Amino acid sequence: MFSPALLVLVSLAYVALLFVVAWWGDRVAQRRGRLSAQPMIYSLSLAVYCTSWTFYGAVGQAASGWDFLPVYLGPILMFLVFGGFLQRMVRVAKEQKVTSVSDFLASRFG
């Protein structure tokens, strides 16, 4: 088994890596005026989503069969099929300067 100190250290290193990637993405966007590494950022965000769901939910669901599959298929299909919709939604959110889903819906629908 792993020692508790090692698990805490690995968890903190993972969170630090996520912050470094976010910081790097912000720096690239500020320097170039737009996010030139957009496919990589989307891939990393999808990876973070899927790894967090694996840790918190899909492991328990996998024990009962194929119940874990929608957890992974949902975000993958969202990025593949509705990528243009996501880009338009992000553009409108930036134009309206909103930061939450509720602000976005209020700006669009009153």
N, CA, C and O of each residue as an XYZ file, in Angstrom:
440
protein
N       0.830     -1.186      0.000
C       0.000      0.000      0.000
C       0.874      1.249      0.000
O       2.054      1.212      0.349
N       0.266      2.332     -0.396
C       0.957      3.613     -0.399
C       0.830      4.278      0.962
O      -0.178      4.130      1.653
N       1.854      5.000      1.327
C       1.786      5.725      2.593
C       0.922      6.972      2.402
O       0.865      7.518      1.300
N       0.258      7.421      3.446
C      -0.570      8.637      3.333
C       0.229      9.861      2.887
O      -0.283     10.699      2.145
N       1.467      9.964      3.332
C       2.294     11.110      2.938
C       2.565     11.100      1.439
O       2.565     12.155      0.803
N       2.793      9.925      0.872
C       3.035      9.820     -0.567
C       1.785     10.188     -1.358
O       1.878     10.873     -2.376
N       0.627      9.746     -0.905
C      -0.625     10.085     -1.580
C      -0.886     11.589     -1.546
O      -1.317     12.162     -2.546
N      -0.634     12.222     -0.424
C      -0.812     13.666     -0.322
C       0.164     14.375     -1.243
O      -0.203     15.344     -1.909
N       1.404     13.903     -1.289
C       2.413     14.515     -2.143
C       2.053     14.393     -3.620
O       2.189     15.358     -4.373
N       1.599     13.226     -4.035
C       1.196     13.025     -5.430
C      -0.021     13.885     -5.765
O      -0.084     14.467     -6.848
N      -0.974     13.973     -4.861
C      -2.163     14.802     -5.090
C      -1.797     16.270     -5.224
O      -2.307     16.955     -6.110
N      -0.928     16.755     -4.367
C      -0.498     18.145     -4.449
C       0.296     18.415     -5.720
O       0.173     19.487     -6.313
N       1.106     17.455     -6.141
C       1.853     17.615     -7.391
C       0.908     17.674     -8.582
O       1.140     18.441     -9.516
N      -0.153     16.875     -8.563
C      -1.132     16.886     -9.650
C      -1.859     18.231     -9.712
O      -2.033     18.792    -10.794
N      -2.279     18.744     -8.572
C      -2.959     20.036     -8.531
C      -2.001     21.146     -8.971
O      -2.402     22.066     -9.683
N      -0.745     21.061     -8.553
C       0.245     22.055     -8.985
C       0.439     22.014    -10.492
O       0.568     23.060    -11.128
N       0.461     20.818    -11.069
C       0.582     20.683    -12.521
C      -0.604     21.329    -13.231
O      -0.424     21.982    -14.258
N      -1.802     21.157    -12.703
C      -2.981     21.781    -13.296
C      -2.876     23.303    -13.253
O      -3.236     23.976    -14.218
N      -2.389     23.845    -12.149
C      -2.224     25.293    -12.057
C      -1.146     25.798    -13.014
O      -1.286     26.877    -13.590
N      -0.083     25.031    -13.186
C       0.968     25.430    -14.120
C       0.430     25.450    -15.546
O       0.736     26.369    -16.306
N      -0.358     24.464    -15.914
C      -0.939     24.432    -17.258
C      -1.883     25.612    -17.458
O      -1.871     26.236    -18.519
N      -2.704     25.929    -16.452
C      -3.612     27.072    -16.563
C      -2.830     28.378    -16.662
O      -3.183     29.254    -17.451
N      -1.770     28.515    -15.867
C      -0.941     29.719    -15.919
C      -0.288     29.853    -17.292
O      -0.253     30.939    -17.870
N       0.224     28.746    -17.801
C       0.867     28.755    -19.117
C      -0.138     29.145    -20.205
O       0.184     29.939    -21.089
N      -1.341     28.596    -20.144
C      -2.368     28.940    -21.124
C      -2.730     30.415    -21.081
O      -2.923     31.035    -22.127
N      -2.823     30.986    -19.884
C      -3.109     32.417    -19.759
C      -1.978     33.271    -20.320
O      -2.226     34.274    -20.989
N      -0.750     32.877    -20.052
C       0.404     33.632    -20.559
C       0.459     33.599    -22.079
O       0.738     34.619    -22.710
N       0.196     32.445    -22.672
C       0.210     32.328    -24.133
C      -0.901     33.190    -24.724
O      -0.691     33.865    -25.732
N      -2.072     33.173    -24.111
C      -3.197     33.958    -24.617
C      -2.909     35.454    -24.516
O      -3.281     36.208    -25.415
N      -2.262     35.893    -23.455
C      -1.953     37.313    -23.305
C      -0.901     37.755    -24.306
O      -0.987     38.851    -24.860
N       0.089     36.908    -24.538
C       1.174     37.272    -25.450
C       0.725     37.333    -26.892
O       1.114     38.245    -27.622
N      -0.073     36.394    -27.311
C      -0.440     36.284    -28.721
C      -1.785     36.900    -29.042
O      -2.141     37.008    -30.215
N      -2.534     37.302    -28.049
C      -3.813     37.936    -28.294
C      -4.947     36.939    -28.492
O      -6.120     37.302    -28.407
N      -4.611     35.728    -28.746
C      -5.629     34.678    -28.863
C      -4.999     33.373    -28.420
O      -3.777     33.281    -28.312
N      -5.791     32.395    -28.170
C      -5.284     31.119    -27.681
C      -4.884     30.252    -28.863
O      -5.730     29.601    -29.475
N      -3.587     30.242    -29.187
C      -3.131     29.482    -30.345
C      -3.049     27.993    -30.058
O      -3.081     27.189    -30.989
N      -2.945     27.610    -28.804
C      -2.854     26.201    -28.443
C      -4.216     25.659    -28.022
O      -4.302     24.815    -27.130
N      -5.281     26.143    -28.659
C      -6.630     25.795    -28.253
C      -6.907     24.286    -28.255
O      -7.506     23.799    -27.297
N      -6.505     23.520    -29.277
C      -6.766     22.083    -29.218
C      -6.095     21.410    -28.024
O      -6.659     20.491    -27.430
N      -4.909     21.858    -27.676
C      -4.229     21.252    -26.535
C      -4.946     21.607    -25.227
O      -5.062     20.763    -24.338
N      -5.424     22.845    -25.104
C      -6.134     23.242    -23.894
C      -7.435     22.460    -23.762
O      -7.776     22.009    -22.669
N      -8.168     22.294    -24.871
C      -9.386     21.488    -24.825
C      -9.066     20.046    -24.445
O      -9.793     19.437    -23.661
N      -8.002     19.505    -24.987
C      -7.620     18.129    -24.657
C      -7.266     17.993    -23.189
O      -7.662     17.028    -22.534
N      -6.520     18.960    -22.671
C      -6.163     18.900    -21.259
C      -7.383     19.072    -20.356
O      -7.484     18.406    -19.326
N      -8.302     19.950    -20.727
C      -9.503     20.118    -19.897
C     -10.369     18.862    -19.934
O     -10.967     18.486    -18.926
N     -10.434     18.218    -21.092
C     -11.169     16.955    -21.179
C     -10.492     15.887    -20.328
O     -11.169     15.086    -19.683
N      -9.174     15.872    -20.322
C      -8.449     14.898    -19.507
C      -8.678     15.134    -18.022
O      -8.835     14.179    -17.260
N      -8.700     16.401    -17.599
C      -8.948     16.708    -16.192
C     -10.360     16.273    -15.808
O     -10.566     15.693    -14.742
N     -11.331     16.554    -16.679
C     -12.712     16.153    -16.403
C     -12.816     14.642    -16.252
O     -13.410     14.141    -15.298
N     -12.233     13.926    -17.202
C     -12.351     12.468    -17.176
C     -11.588     11.854    -16.009
O     -12.056     10.878    -15.421
N     -10.425     12.401    -15.659
C      -9.697     11.820    -14.525
C     -10.415     12.096    -13.213
O     -10.418     11.244    -12.325
N     -11.021     13.262    -13.072
C     -11.740     13.522    -11.825
C     -12.963     12.623    -11.706
O     -13.263     12.129    -10.619
N     -13.674     12.405    -12.815
C     -14.818     11.507    -12.766
C     -14.382     10.071    -12.534
O     -15.094      9.311    -11.879
N     -13.235      9.689    -13.055
C     -12.738      8.344    -12.802
C     -12.495      8.155    -11.321
O     -12.869      7.133    -10.746
N     -11.874      9.135    -10.711
C     -11.553      9.019     -9.289
C     -12.812      9.013     -8.438
O     -12.949      8.186     -7.537
N     -13.733      9.930     -8.715
C     -14.884     10.095     -7.830
C     -16.091      9.221     -8.159
O     -16.845      8.858     -7.256
N     -16.289      8.878     -9.418
C     -17.535      8.203     -9.726
C     -17.454      6.952    -10.567
O     -18.136      5.969    -10.277
N     -16.643      6.966    -11.593
C     -16.699      5.881    -12.560
C     -16.133      4.573    -12.027
O     -16.510      3.505    -12.509
N     -15.248      4.627    -11.054
C     -14.689      3.394    -10.509
C     -15.787      2.568     -9.857
O     -15.862      1.355    -10.053
N     -16.625      3.219     -9.094
C     -17.734      2.506     -8.466
C     -18.774      2.034     -9.460
O     -19.373      0.973     -9.282
N     -18.995      2.822    -10.515
C     -19.969      2.426    -11.523
C     -19.446      1.289    -12.388
O     -20.232      0.469    -12.861
N     -18.157      1.224    -12.602
C     -17.580      0.188    -13.454
C     -17.734     -1.195    -12.834
O     -17.739     -2.200    -13.545
N     -17.857     -1.247    -11.534
C     -18.015     -2.533    -10.869
C     -19.341     -3.193    -11.239
O     -19.471     -4.412    -11.132
N     -20.322     -2.409    -11.670
C     -21.632     -2.976    -11.989
C     -21.845     -3.182    -13.486
O     -22.961     -3.493    -13.903
N     -20.818     -3.019    -14.294
C     -20.964     -3.266    -15.730
C     -20.568     -2.069    -16.559
O     -19.559     -1.421    -16.279
N     -21.348     -1.770    -17.573
C     -21.031     -0.708    -18.524
C     -21.642      0.637    -18.148
O     -21.770      1.512    -19.005
N     -22.016      0.818    -16.897
C     -22.631      2.069    -16.457
C     -21.680      3.257    -16.523
O     -22.129      4.403    -16.531
N     -20.370      3.003    -16.570
C     -19.402      4.094    -16.569
C     -19.222      4.726    -17.949
O     -18.671      5.822    -18.052
N     -19.671      4.063    -18.999
C     -19.416      4.526    -20.355
C     -19.971      5.928    -20.654
O     -19.262      6.714    -21.282
N     -21.191      6.284    -20.241
C     -21.685      7.644    -20.522
C     -20.845      8.744    -19.891
O     -20.819      9.865    -20.398
N     -20.160      8.444    -18.798
C     -19.314      9.442    -18.151
C     -18.222      9.900    -19.108
O     -17.832     11.068    -19.094
N     -17.726      8.987    -19.941
C     -16.661      9.325    -20.881
C     -17.211      9.737    -22.246
O     -16.657     10.624    -22.895
N     -18.275      9.110    -22.676
C     -18.828      9.426    -23.993
C     -19.444     10.824    -24.039
O     -19.378     11.488    -25.074
N     -20.034     11.275    -22.950
C     -20.668     12.590    -22.927
C     -19.719     13.720    -23.292
O     -19.984     14.447    -24.249
N     -18.625     13.893    -22.564
C     -17.723     14.997    -22.915
C     -17.032     14.811    -24.262
O     -16.792     15.790    -24.969
N     -16.714     13.586    -24.625
C     -16.063     13.353    -25.922
C     -17.002     13.751    -27.053
O     -16.587     14.438    -27.987
N     -18.262     13.329    -26.982
C     -19.226     13.701    -28.020
C     -19.512     15.199    -28.001
O     -19.731     15.802    -29.051
N     -19.512     15.797    -26.822
C     -19.752     17.237    -26.740
C     -18.676     18.007    -27.490
O     -18.988     18.936    -28.234
N     -17.407     17.631    -27.304
C     -16.328     18.327    -27.991
C     -16.322     18.021    -29.479
O     -16.036     18.910    -30.282
N     -16.627     16.800    -29.868
C     -16.587     16.435    -31.286
C     -17.778     16.974    -32.069
O     -17.610     17.539    -33.150
N     -18.976     16.800    -31.526
C     -20.190     17.142    -32.261
C     -20.570     18.613    -32.083
O     -20.988     19.265    -33.040
N     -20.429     19.133    -30.870
C     -20.873     20.489    -30.583
C     -19.716     21.457    -30.379
O     -19.860     22.435    -29.645
N     -18.576     21.209    -31.009
C     -17.421     22.086    -30.866
C     -17.702     23.499    -31.325
O     -17.303     24.453    -30.658
N     -18.385     23.656    -32.458
C     -18.738     24.985    -32.956
C     -19.667     25.718    -32.015
O     -19.528     26.924    -31.809
N     -20.617     24.992    -31.442
C     -21.532     25.589    -30.475
C     -20.773     26.084    -29.247
O     -21.046     27.172    -28.740
N     -19.821     25.286    -28.772
C     -19.024     25.702    -27.623
C     -18.206     26.949    -27.925
O     -18.079     27.832    -27.077
N     -17.648     27.025    -29.139
C     -16.872     28.206    -29.515
C     -17.750     29.452    -29.550
O     -17.341     30.510    -29.073
N     -18.954     29.338    -30.110
C     -19.867     30.485    -30.146
C     -20.281     30.892    -28.734
O     -20.374     32.080    -28.426
N     -20.526     29.906    -27.884
C     -20.928     30.206    -26.517
C     -19.797     30.916    -25.766
O     -20.056     31.853    -25.011
N     -18.567     30.490    -25.960
C     -17.434     31.153    -25.312
C     -17.267     32.568    -25.845
O     -16.973     33.484    -25.076
N     -17.452     32.767    -27.158
C     -17.333     34.103    -27.749
C     -18.370     35.054    -27.164
O     -18.045     36.185    -26.802
N     -19.612     34.600    -27.072
C     -20.675     35.442    -26.506
C     -20.398     35.732    -25.033
O     -20.623     36.850    -24.570
N     -19.911     34.734    -24.294
C     -19.602     34.943    -22.880
C     -18.498     35.982    -22.710
O     -18.538     36.785    -21.778
N     -17.517     35.967    -23.605
C     -16.446     36.969    -23.519
C     -16.954     38.350    -23.904
O     -16.550     39.342    -23.298
N     -17.832     38.435    -24.896
C     -18.393     39.727    -25.287
C     -19.229     40.328    -24.166
O     -19.184     41.535    -23.928
N     -19.988     39.486    -23.481
C     -20.850     39.959    -22.395
C     -20.110     40.082    -21.064
O     -20.652     40.612    -20.094
N     -18.867     39.589    -21.021
C     -18.038     39.609    -19.815
C     -18.726     38.913    -18.640
O     -18.809     39.455    -17.538
N     -19.213     37.703    -18.901
C     -19.845     36.911    -17.853
C     -18.889     35.804    -17.426
O     -18.048     35.350    -18.202
N     -19.039     35.379    -16.166
C     -18.132     34.368    -15.634
C     -18.831     33.120    -15.118
O     -18.164     32.154    -14.748
N     -20.152     33.118    -15.085
C     -20.858     31.938    -14.600
C     -22.003     31.599    -15.555
O     -22.407     32.414    -16.385
N     -22.505     30.395    -15.415
C     -23.602     29.944    -16.275
C     -24.844     30.790    -16.018
O     -25.555     31.144    -16.959
N     -25.114     31.116    -14.763
C     -26.306     31.912    -14.465
C     -26.199     33.323    -15.058
O     -27.190     33.861    -15.552
N     -25.008     33.921    -15.014
C     -24.813     35.227    -15.646
C     -24.986     35.133    -17.154
O     -25.566     36.021    -17.780
N     -24.480     34.052    -17.731
C     -24.611     33.856    -19.177
C     -26.076     33.762    -19.583
O     -26.503     34.415    -20.534
N     -26.843     32.951    -18.863
C     -28.268     32.795    -19.186
C     -29.022     34.099    -18.955
O     -29.914     34.441    -19.730
N     -28.674     34.826    -17.903
C     -29.355     36.101    -17.648
C     -29.027     37.128    -18.736
O     -29.889     37.916    -19.124
N     -27.792     37.120    -19.227
C     -27.435     38.085    -20.275
C     -28.107     37.746    -21.602
O     -28.389     38.639    -22.401
N     -28.360     36.489    -21.836
C     -28.971     36.079    -23.088
C     -30.498     36.148    -23.068
O     -31.122     36.509    -24.066
N     -31.086     35.805    -21.940
C     -32.541     35.672    -21.872
C     -33.202     36.622    -20.881
O     -34.403     36.511    -20.635
N     -32.461     37.535    -20.319
C     -33.033     38.525    -19.407
C     -33.311     37.934    -18.073
O     -33.796     38.628    -17.179
